[in-house]
Amino acid sequence: MSTQPGLEGVIPFRFQCQRSGRCCTGGTGYVWVEEEESDGLARALGATREEFEQRYLREVPDPNTGELRLSLMEGPGHAGGSGDSCALLVDGHHCTVYESRPRHCREYPFWPSILRDAESFEAARATCPGITPLPAPEVRARAFAELEALYRELDLEVDSHSPRCEMSGVCCRFEEAGHELFATALETDYTEHRHPTAPAPEAKGRCPYHVRGTCTARAGRPLGCRTYFCDPLTETALQELHEVFLARVRKIERTTGYPASYGPFPAQLRARGVGVQEEPS
């Protein structure tokens, strides 16, 4: 299971970064940069440390301690930047130093203020689409029951089209099929509920339930799996069916109060600890 700090927050939540850039724009505050982080940030930009610090850093007092600290400047630092966004952000959502970003950025949204204060959590949730609060047990049970009924209806609808399946497993090897599987948080939670464990994915970005060419989570698989077939004769009909039933999944979220979010299925599973192997101690 996942050991995300958010699960222990004043309002328990899971987090999977959607690369929206919304946490890097708007509002006020500081992004702290430690002295030892400047070299990596400079290399990510192809600049010297001196060039990076002169262009992107400023020294300001920490509001909590009064200590002078280095903080990233606000834009525009690149084309597409704006005065109320990080200077390292391009086109409103692309971080130019993502792999080398400061620890302060890496730890978001698991900041003490967000974990301990409900008001701060709600402010972060309103900003960041990757934050998903955990539903209450009774909400979860009701939503799962409705989703199960919807899946049974969907499977009958799909069968009525008689799509051809060659059992090749290519549809689950996303890098070969050239597509990406998305799902709602409700669907992903249901899959995890039915199939709580899985080995590490056989390839980067692949579903961990795809093991040696076979799906090991057919009972709990999401809508996108149930409506995707390689058969070109039924492709259009099943795509239309997918949209109809996705709207109905969204309705289950609304009527039950289930927290709504949508994102890549493998990434959401990883955020829940499915297919994540513990490092040996």
C-alpha positions in Angstrom: 0.0 0.0 0.0 1.0 3.6 -0.5 3.0 5.4 2.2 2.2 8.9 1.0 2.2 11.4 3.8 -1.1 12.7 2.6 -2.8 9.6 4.0 -2.0 10.9 7.5 -3.1 14.5 6.9 -5.9 16.3 8.8 -7.9 15.5 5.6 -6.5 12.3 4.2 -5.6 12.5 0.5 -3.7 10.9 -2.3 -1.6 12.9 -4.8 -0.4 12.2 -8.3 1.2 15.2 -10.1 -0.7 16.1 -13.3 1.9 18.6 -14.5 -0.7 21.3 -14.7 1.6 24.0 -13.5 -1.2 25.5 -11.3 0.9 25.2 -8.1 3.5 27.4 -9.8 1.2 30.2 -10.8 -0.9 32.8 -9.0 -0.9 33.6 -5.4 1.9 34.8 -3.3 4.8 33.1 -1.4 8.3 31.8 -1.9 10.0 28.8 -3.5 13.0 28.1 -1.4 16.3 27.0 -3.0 19.1 25.6 -0.9 22.7 26.5 -1.7 23.5 23.0 -2.8 20.6 22.9 -5.3 21.9 25.8 -7.5 24.4 23.7 -9.4 21.8 21.1 -10.5 19.3 23.8 -11.5 22.0 25.7 -13.5 23.0 22.5 -15.4 19.3 21.8 -16.2 19.2 25.2 -17.9 22.7 24.9 -19.6 23.9 27.9 -17.5 26.7 28.5 -15.0 25.8 28.7 -11.4 26.6 32.4 -11.4 24.3 33.0 -14.4 21.5 31.0 -12.8 21.6 32.8 -9.5 21.8 36.2 -11.0 18.8 35.6 -13.3 16.5 33.4 -11.2 17.2 33.8 -7.5 16.6 36.6 -5.0 17.4 36.8 -1.3 14.4 37.4 1.0 13.7 37.0 4.7 11.9 33.8 5.7 8.5 35.0 7.1 8.7 32.4 9.9 12.2 33.0 11.1 13.5 36.2 9.6 16.5 34.4 8.2 17.7 35.5 4.8 17.1 32.7 2.2 17.3 32.2 -1.5 14.0 32.0 -3.4 13.1 31.6 -7.1 12.0 34.8 -8.8 8.6 35.3 -10.4 8.3 35.5 -14.2 8.7 36.4 -16.9 12.0 34.5 -17.0 11.3 32.7 -20.3 9.0 33.2 -23.2 5.5 32.4 -22.0 6.2 33.4 -18.4 4.0 35.9 -16.5 4.5 38.2 -13.5 2.6 35.9 -11.2 4.3 32.6 -12.1 7.6 31.0 -11.4 10.3 32.3 -13.8 11.2 28.7 -14.7 7.7 27.9 -16.0 7.0 27.9 -19.8 3.6 28.2 -21.4 1.8 28.2 -18.1 2.5 24.6 -17.2 5.9 23.3 -18.3 8.7 23.3 -15.7 12.0 23.7 -17.5 13.9 22.1 -14.6 11.4 19.5 -13.5 13.9 16.7 -12.9 16.2 19.0 -11.0 13.5 21.1 -9.2 14.2 22.2 -5.6 13.2 20.1 -2.6 10.6 22.7 -1.7 8.8 21.9 -5.0 9.3 18.1 -4.8 7.7 18.0 -1.3 4.5 19.8 -2.5 1.7 19.1 -1.5 3.1 17.3 1.5 4.0 20.5 3.3 3.3 20.6 7.1 0.8 23.5 6.7 -1.3 21.4 4.2 -1.0 18.2 6.2 -2.0 19.9 9.5 -4.4 22.6 8.6 -7.8 21.9 7.0 -8.0 25.5 5.5 -4.6 25.2 4.0 -5.5 21.8 2.6 -8.7 23.2 0.9 -6.7 26.0 -0.6 -4.2 23.5 -2.0 -6.9 21.3 -3.3 -8.6 24.2 -5.1 -5.3 24.9 -6.9 -3.9 21.4 -7.6 -5.9 18.8 -9.7 -3.6 16.0 -8.5 -4.9 16.1 -4.9 -7.7 13.6 -4.3 -9.3 13.4 -0.9 -10.1 9.9 0.4 -13.9 9.3 0.4 -15.8 8.3 3.5 -16.3 4.5 3.9 -20.1 4.8 3.3 -19.5 6.9 0.2 -17.0 4.4 -1.1 -19.3 1.4 -0.6 -22.2 3.1 -2.3 -20.2 4.3 -5.3 -18.5 0.8 -5.7 -21.9 -0.9 -5.7 -23.2 1.5 -8.4 -20.0 1.1 -10.5 -20.3 -2.7 -10.4 -23.9 -2.5 -11.7 -22.8 0.0 -14.4 -19.9 -2.4 -15.5 -22.3 -5.3 -15.7 -24.6 -3.3 -18.0 -21.6 -2.1 -20.1 -20.2 -5.6 -20.6 -23.6 -6.6 -22.0 -23.6 -3.6 -24.4 -20.0 -4.4 -25.5 -20.9 -8.1 -26.1 -23.8 -7.0 -28.3 -21.3 -5.5 -30.8 -19.4 -8.8 -30.9 -15.9 -7.1 -31.1 -13.1 -9.4 -32.2 -10.3 -9.9 -29.6 -7.1 -11.7 -30.8 -5.9 -12.1 -27.2 -2.5 -10.6 -28.2 -2.2 -8.4 -25.2 -0.9 -5.5 -27.4 -3.7 -3.2 -26.1 -2.1 -3.5 -22.6 1.4 -2.7 -23.9 0.7 1.0 -24.2 4.1 1.8 -25.8 3.3 -0.6 -28.6 -0.4 0.2 -29.1 0.4 4.0 -29.1 -2.2 4.9 -26.6 -2.5 5.9 -23.0 -5.1 4.5 -20.6 -7.0 7.1 -18.5 -9.5 6.4 -15.7 -11.3 8.2 -12.9 -10.2 7.9 -9.3 -13.4 6.0 -8.6 -12.5 3.4 -11.2 -8.9 3.2 -10.0 -10.0 2.8 -6.4 -12.4 0.0 -7.4 -9.6 -1.8 -9.3 -7.3 -1.5 -6.3 -10.2 -2.8 -4.0 -10.7 -5.9 -6.2 -7.0 -6.4 -6.9 -4.9 -4.9 -4.1 -1.5 -6.3 -5.1 0.4 -6.5 -8.4 4.0 -7.0 -9.4 6.2 -4.2 -10.7 5.2 -3.2 -14.3 7.0 -5.1 -17.0 7.8 -1.8 -18.8 7.8 1.9 -17.9 4.3 3.3 -17.9 2.6 0.0 -18.3 -0.2 -1.4 -16.2 1.2 -3.6 -13.4 -1.7 -6.0 -13.8 -0.5 -6.9 -17.3 1.6 -10.0 -16.4 3.3 -12.1 -19.1 0.6 -11.2 -21.7 -2.4 -11.7 -19.5 -4.6 -9.2 -17.6 -4.7 -10.2 -13.9 -7.4 -7.7 -13.0 -10.2 -8.4 -15.4 -12.9 -8.3 -12.7 -12.0 -4.8 -11.6 -10.6 -3.3 -14.9 -11.7 0.2 -15.7 -14.0 1.5 -18.4 -11.2 2.2 -20.9 -10.1 -1.5 -20.8 -13.7 -2.8 -21.2 -14.4 -0.7 -24.3 -11.0 -1.0 -26.1 -10.6 -3.6 -28.8 -8.2 -3.9 -31.8 -11.2 -4.7 -34.1 -11.5 -1.7 -36.5 -15.1 -2.8 -37.4 -16.4 -2.0 -33.9 -13.9 0.8 -33.0 -16.3 3.8 -33.6 -19.2 2.2 -31.8 -17.2 1.3 -28.8 -15.7 4.7 -28.6 -19.2 6.2 -28.5 -20.2 3.7 -25.9 -17.2 4.7 -23.8 -18.2 8.3 -23.8 -21.8 7.5 -22.8 -20.7 5.3 -19.9 -17.9 7.7 -18.8 -20.6 10.3 -18.4 -22.5 7.9 -16.2 -19.4 7.2 -14.1 -19.2 11.0 -13.6 -22.9 11.0 -12.5 -22.1 8.3 -9.9 -19.4 10.7 -8.5 -21.8 13.6 -8.3 -24.7 11.6 -6.7 -22.6 9.8 -4.2 -20.2 12.7 -3.4 -17.2 10.7 -4.5 -14.1 12.9 -5.1 -13.7 13.4 -8.8 -10.4 13.2 -10.6 -9.2 11.8 -13.9 -5.7 10.8 -15.0 -3.4 8.1 -16.4 -4.4 4.7 -14.9 -0.8 3.4 -14.3 0.2 6.6 -12.6 -2.9 6.5 -10.3 -2.1 2.9 -9.4 1.4 3.9 -8.6 0.1 6.6 -6.3 -1.9 4.0 -4.5 1.2 1.7 -4.1 0.0 -0.9 -6.5 2.9 -2.4 -8.4 5.4 -0.4 -6.3 7.9 -2.7 -4.8 9.4 -1.9 -1.4 13.1 -1.2 -1.3 15.1 -3.8 0.7 16.0 -2.5 4.1 
